[in-house]
Amino acid sequence: MSKSGRTPPLPSILSQATDMQMQMTLRQVGFGAPSANAVPHVPPKPAPAPRDDSALALKRRDWLLNVMEQQRALSPYASGLLTADALSGEDFLHNFYAPGRPVLIKGAMEGWPARAKWTPDYLADAIGTAEVEYQGGRAQAADYELAKDRHKRRAPFRQFVALVRDGGNDAYLTAYNSAANGPALAPLQADLGHPDAYLAPTPGMLWIGGTGAFTPLHFDLTNNLLAQVTGTKHVILVPPSQTHRLAHNRHVFSDVDDLTDPARLARYPRSRDVLRYEVRLTPGDLLFIPIGWWHQVRSESFSTMLTYTHFHWPNAGHENYPAG
């Protein structure tokens, strides 16, 4: 025993217990030397990403549309493109307009003076040098329909007639130019009748083009009634159920463009077997094209035609189209 100092006091039992408890706590939270039998920490697996069901939903939609077409095909009346003579407004509404079914109507343009008068020479003399708007520079542009504003041109009407008289797709006066051309083309209204059974008393939108004038495959955001005044046109109609075969990537247009072009069909082979109806419009024919029905139109001769959209019944749809 040292004579110069006291013996240090031993730690109390209480302090030892407190120290051991602290060490155990620190080890549990990761401090201190790991035990030889400790289980290594494994981070939890991330939650699986939510499944994208959009592709499956589209397949189911296409299946449903195909089944509906198969059902219609059981009846030639249900699946065919019908021709009707002097169709009444009530029959048109119940059998075609409300169901959204195309129909070729004969005999509704009897007595229209334009059917006999509207030759290129007559039109040029009637409108003369009044300036009109038309679509031009189309022949070398692949997107002339998508970029309509870029292809607007103006010229004296007589000069425009000279451009289209010999055919081609470079110049075409279309419905898109109708608002701009109302005053200039007003003298032609006296030559027209009106399909009163189906339409409100609103002027139609005029198309004038030569042989080969072409509107590529697309659908419209309204119900349309085409009235062929002079010349002939070849129209291909495709029901909305075939949309998945038509490379629909741009607004209301198909990348296929032309269902009669072998090169386009080779590039888009799914379009080869598309369900289609072909119609030859002759002077005096009306063709009802329901909203959403694909169609392409080619003039077979110098041609004049009107498009009407002001029916006696609602013509809605364009207001909420998801244009993207």
C-alpha positions as CSV (number, residue, x, y, z in Angstrom):
1,M,0.0,0.0,0.0
2,S,1.4,3.4,-0.8
3,K,1.9,5.6,2.0
4,S,1.6,8.8,-0.1
5,G,-2.0,8.3,-1.5
6,R,-5.4,6.7,-1.3
7,T,-6.4,3.6,-3.2
8,P,-8.6,4.7,-6.3
9,P,-12.2,3.7,-5.8
10,L,-13.6,0.8,-7.9
11,P,-16.3,1.6,-10.4
12,S,-19.7,1.1,-9.0
13,I,-21.9,-1.8,-10.4
14,L,-24.4,0.8,-11.6
15,S,-21.9,2.7,-13.7
16,Q,-20.6,-0.6,-15.3
17,A,-24.1,-1.6,-16.3
18,T,-24.8,1.8,-17.8
19,D,-21.5,1.6,-19.9
20,M,-22.3,-1.9,-21.2
21,Q,-25.8,-0.7,-22.2
22,M,-24.4,2.2,-24.1
23,Q,-21.9,0.0,-26.0
24,M,-24.7,-2.4,-27.0
25,T,-26.8,0.5,-28.3
26,L,-23.9,1.9,-30.3
27,R,-23.2,-1.5,-31.9
28,Q,-26.9,-1.8,-32.9
29,V,-26.7,1.4,-34.8
30,G,-23.4,0.6,-36.5
31,F,-20.7,1.8,-34.1
32,G,-18.0,-0.4,-32.7
33,A,-16.5,-3.6,-34.0
34,P,-18.9,-5.8,-36.0
35,S,-19.6,-9.3,-34.6
36,A,-18.1,-12.2,-36.5
37,N,-21.6,-13.6,-36.9
38,A,-23.2,-10.4,-38.0
39,V,-25.4,-10.5,-41.1
40,P,-24.3,-8.0,-43.8
41,H,-26.7,-5.2,-44.6
42,V,-28.6,-5.7,-47.9
43,P,-30.3,-2.6,-49.2
44,P,-34.0,-3.1,-50.1
45,K,-34.9,-3.8,-53.7
46,P,-36.5,-0.8,-55.5
47,A,-40.2,-1.1,-56.1
48,P,-41.0,-2.4,-59.7
49,A,-41.9,0.3,-62.1
50,P,-45.6,0.6,-62.9
51,R,-46.6,-1.4,-65.9
52,D,-47.4,0.5,-69.1
53,D,-50.7,-0.9,-70.3
54,S,-51.1,1.5,-73.3
55,A,-49.9,-1.0,-75.9
56,L,-52.2,-3.7,-74.5
57,A,-55.1,-1.2,-74.5
58,L,-54.5,-0.4,-78.2
59,K,-54.4,-4.1,-79.1
60,R,-57.7,-4.6,-77.4
61,R,-59.2,-1.6,-79.1
62,D,-58.0,-2.9,-82.5
63,W,-59.4,-6.4,-81.7
64,L,-62.8,-4.9,-80.9
65,L,-62.9,-2.9,-84.1
66,N,-61.9,-5.9,-86.2
67,V,-64.6,-8.0,-84.6
68,M,-67.2,-5.3,-85.4
69,E,-66.1,-5.3,-89.0
70,Q,-66.4,-9.1,-89.1
71,Q,-69.9,-8.8,-87.8
72,R,-70.9,-6.2,-90.4
73,A,-69.5,-8.4,-93.1
74,L,-72.2,-11.0,-92.4
75,S,-74.6,-8.8,-94.3
76,P,-74.0,-7.2,-97.7
77,Y,-76.5,-4.5,-96.7
78,A,-74.6,-3.7,-93.5
79,S,-71.1,-3.9,-94.9
80,G,-71.6,-2.5,-98.4
81,L,-71.3,1.1,-99.7
82,L,-74.9,1.7,-100.8
83,T,-76.2,3.9,-103.6
84,A,-79.5,5.7,-103.1
85,D,-81.7,7.5,-105.6
86,A,-83.4,10.8,-104.4
87,L,-82.9,9.9,-100.8
88,S,-85.2,11.7,-98.4
89,G,-83.8,13.7,-95.5
90,E,-85.4,11.4,-92.9
91,D,-84.0,8.3,-94.6
92,F,-80.6,10.0,-94.9
93,L,-80.6,10.8,-91.2
94,H,-81.7,7.5,-89.8
95,N,-79.8,5.2,-92.2
96,F,-76.6,7.1,-92.9
97,Y,-75.9,10.4,-91.0
98,A,-76.7,9.1,-87.5
99,P,-75.0,5.7,-87.9
100,G,-72.0,7.3,-89.5
101,R,-72.2,5.3,-92.8
102,P,-71.2,6.6,-96.2
103,V,-73.7,6.7,-99.1
104,L,-73.6,7.6,-102.7
105,I,-76.7,9.7,-103.6
106,K,-78.0,10.0,-107.1
107,G,-80.6,12.4,-108.5
108,A,-80.3,15.2,-105.9
109,M,-78.6,17.7,-108.3
110,E,-81.1,17.6,-111.1
111,G,-81.6,21.0,-112.7
112,W,-78.4,22.6,-111.5
113,P,-77.3,24.9,-114.4
114,A,-73.6,24.5,-113.4
115,R,-73.6,20.9,-114.5
116,A,-74.0,22.0,-118.2
117,K,-72.2,25.4,-118.0
118,W,-69.1,24.9,-116.0
119,T,-66.5,24.3,-118.6
120,P,-63.0,25.9,-118.2
121,D,-63.9,28.6,-120.8
122,Y,-67.2,29.4,-119.2
123,L,-65.6,29.7,-115.7
124,A,-62.7,31.9,-117.0
125,D,-65.2,34.2,-118.7
126,A,-67.6,34.4,-115.7
127,I,-64.9,35.3,-113.2
128,G,-62.3,36.9,-115.5
129,T,-59.4,38.6,-113.9
130,A,-60.7,38.7,-110.3
131,E,-57.9,37.5,-108.0
132,V,-58.3,34.2,-106.3
133,E,-56.4,32.2,-103.7
134,Y,-55.4,28.6,-104.5
135,Q,-52.9,26.0,-103.5
136,G,-49.7,26.0,-105.6
137,G,-46.2,24.6,-105.7
138,R,-47.6,21.2,-104.7
139,A,-45.8,18.9,-107.2
140,Q,-42.4,19.0,-105.6
141,A,-43.6,19.0,-101.9
142,A,-44.4,15.9,-100.0
143,D,-46.2,17.7,-97.2
144,Y,-48.4,20.1,-99.3
145,E,-51.5,19.1,-97.4
146,L,-50.0,19.4,-94.0
147,A,-48.4,22.7,-94.8
148,K,-51.4,24.3,-96.6
149,D,-50.5,27.9,-95.5
150,R,-47.1,27.6,-97.1
151,H,-48.7,26.7,-100.5
152,K,-51.2,29.6,-100.7
153,R,-50.9,31.5,-104.0
154,R,-52.8,34.3,-105.6
155,A,-53.5,34.9,-109.3
156,P,-56.2,36.3,-111.6
157,F,-58.8,33.6,-111.9
158,R,-58.3,33.3,-115.7
159,Q,-54.6,32.6,-115.1
160,F,-55.4,30.0,-112.6
161,V,-57.7,28.2,-115.0
162,A,-54.9,28.2,-117.6
163,L,-52.7,26.5,-115.0
164,V,-55.1,23.6,-114.3
165,R,-56.6,23.2,-117.7
166,D,-53.9,20.8,-118.9
167,G,-53.9,18.7,-115.7
168,G,-51.4,18.0,-113.0
169,N,-51.3,18.4,-109.2
170,D,-49.2,21.5,-108.9
171,A,-52.2,23.9,-108.7
172,Y,-55.6,23.3,-107.1
173,L,-58.3,25.5,-105.8
174,T,-59.5,23.8,-102.6
175,A,-62.0,24.1,-99.8
176,Y,-59.2,25.5,-97.7
177,N,-59.2,28.6,-100.0
178,S,-63.0,29.0,-99.7
179,A,-63.1,31.8,-97.2
180,A,-60.7,34.0,-99.2
181,N,-62.5,33.4,-102.5
182,G,-66.1,34.1,-101.5
183,P,-66.4,37.6,-103.0
184,A,-64.5,36.7,-106.2
185,L,-66.4,33.5,-107.0
186,A,-69.8,34.9,-105.9
187,P,-71.1,35.1,-109.5
188,L,-71.0,31.3,-109.8
189,Q,-73.7,30.9,-107.0
190,A,-76.4,31.6,-109.5
191,D,-75.6,28.4,-111.4
192,L,-76.0,26.2,-108.3
193,G,-78.9,24.5,-106.6
194,H,-78.8,23.2,-103.1
195,P,-79.4,19.8,-101.5
196,D,-82.1,21.2,-99.1
197,A,-83.1,17.8,-97.8
198,Y,-79.8,17.4,-96.0
199,L,-78.3,20.9,-95.6
200,A,-78.9,24.3,-94.1
201,P,-78.9,27.1,-96.7
202,T,-75.2,27.8,-96.5
203,P,-72.9,27.9,-99.6
204,G,-70.6,25.0,-100.3
205,M,-66.8,25.1,-100.5
206,L,-65.5,24.9,-104.1
207,W,-62.8,22.7,-105.6
208,I,-61.4,23.3,-109.1
209,G,-58.6,21.2,-110.5
210,G,-57.3,19.4,-113.5
211,T,-56.7,15.8,-114.3
212,G,-54.4,14.3,-111.7
213,A,-55.2,16.8,-108.9
214,F,-54.9,14.7,-105.7
215,T,-55.8,14.8,-102.1
216,P,-53.9,12.2,-100.1
217,L,-55.3,9.8,-97.6
218,H,-56.8,11.5,-94.5
219,F,-59.9,11.8,-92.5
220,D,-61.9,15.0,-91.7
221,L,-63.1,16.3,-88.3
222,T,-66.6,16.9,-89.6
223,N,-69.2,15.0,-91.6
224,N,-68.8,16.0,-95.3
225,L,-71.1,15.9,-98.3
226,L,-69.3,16.1,-101.6
227,A,-71.3,17.4,-104.6
228,Q,-69.7,16.6,-108.0
229,V,-70.6,19.3,-110.5
230,T,-68.5,18.5,-113.6
231,G,-65.8,16.0,-114.4
232,T,-65.1,12.7,-112.6
233,K,-63.2,11.8,-109.5
234,H,-61.9,8.5,-108.1
235,V,-62.5,8.2,-104.3
236,I,-61.2,5.5,-102.0
237,L,-62.9,5.2,-98.6
238,V,-61.5,3.4,-95.6
239,P,-63.5,2.9,-92.4
240,P,-62.0,4.1,-89.0
241,S,-61.6,0.5,-87.9
242,Q,-58.6,0.3,-90.2
243,T,-56.6,3.1,-88.6
244,H,-54.0,0.8,-87.1
245,R,-53.0,-0.3,-90.6
246,L,-52.5,3.3,-91.9
247,A,-49.5,4.7,-90.1
248,H,-51.4,7.6,-88.5
249,N,-48.7,9.8,-87.1
250,R,-49.5,13.3,-88.4
251,H,-52.7,15.2,-87.4
252,V,-55.4,13.7,-89.6
253,F,-53.1,12.3,-92.3
254,S,-51.8,8.8,-93.1
255,D,-48.1,8.4,-93.9
256,V,-49.3,5.9,-96.6
257,D,-50.6,8.9,-98.6
258,D,-51.8,6.9,-101.6
259,L,-53.3,3.4,-101.5
260,T,-52.8,3.0,-105.2
261,D,-49.0,3.6,-105.2
262,P,-47.0,0.3,-105.1
263,A,-44.0,2.1,-103.6
264,R,-46.0,3.4,-100.7
265,L,-47.6,0.0,-100.1
266,A,-44.2,-1.6,-100.1
267,R,-43.0,0.9,-97.4
268,Y,-46.2,0.4,-95.4
269,P,-47.1,-3.3,-96.0
270,R,-49.9,-3.4,-93.4
271,S,-51.9,-1.1,-95.6
272,R,-52.0,-3.6,-98.5
273,D,-54.9,-5.5,-97.0
274,V,-56.9,-2.6,-95.7
275,L,-60.7,-2.7,-96.0
276,R,-61.6,-0.2,-98.7
277,Y,-64.5,1.0,-100.8
278,E,-63.9,2.6,-104.2
279,V,-66.3,5.1,-105.8
280,R,-66.2,6.9,-109.2
281,L,-67.9,10.3,-108.7
282,T,-69.7,11.5,-111.9
283,P,-71.6,14.8,-112.5
284,G,-74.6,15.0,-110.3
285,D,-73.4,12.6,-107.6
286,L,-73.5,13.4,-103.9
287,L,-71.1,11.4,-101.6
288,F,-71.6,11.5,-97.9
289,I,-68.3,10.9,-96.0
290,P,-68.8,10.5,-92.2
291,I,-66.5,12.1,-89.7
292,G,-63.4,9.9,-89.1
293,W,-63.6,7.9,-92.4
294,W,-60.4,7.9,-94.3
295,H,-60.5,8.9,-97.9
296,Q,-58.3,10.0,-100.8
297,V,-59.5,11.7,-104.0
298,R,-58.0,12.0,-107.4
299,S,-59.5,13.9,-110.4
300,E,-59.8,12.0,-113.6
301,S,-60.5,15.1,-115.7
302,F,-61.0,18.8,-115.3
303,S,-63.3,18.8,-112.3
304,T,-65.4,21.1,-110.2
305,M,-66.9,19.9,-106.9
306,L,-68.4,21.4,-103.7
307,T,-68.0,20.3,-100.1
308,Y,-70.8,21.0,-97.6
309,T,-70.7,20.7,-93.8
310,H,-73.7,22.6,-92.6
311,F,-76.2,19.8,-92.2
312,H,-79.6,20.1,-90.5
313,W,-78.3,18.1,-87.6
314,P,-75.3,18.6,-85.3
315,N,-71.9,18.2,-86.9
316,A,-69.6,18.1,-83.8
317,G,-66.3,16.5,-83.1
318,H,-63.6,19.0,-84.3
319,E,-63.9,21.1,-81.2
320,N,-62.2,18.5,-78.9
321,Y,-60.0,16.6,-81.3
322,P,-56.7,15.7,-79.5
323,A,-54.4,17.2,-82.1
324,G,-51.3,16.8,-80.0
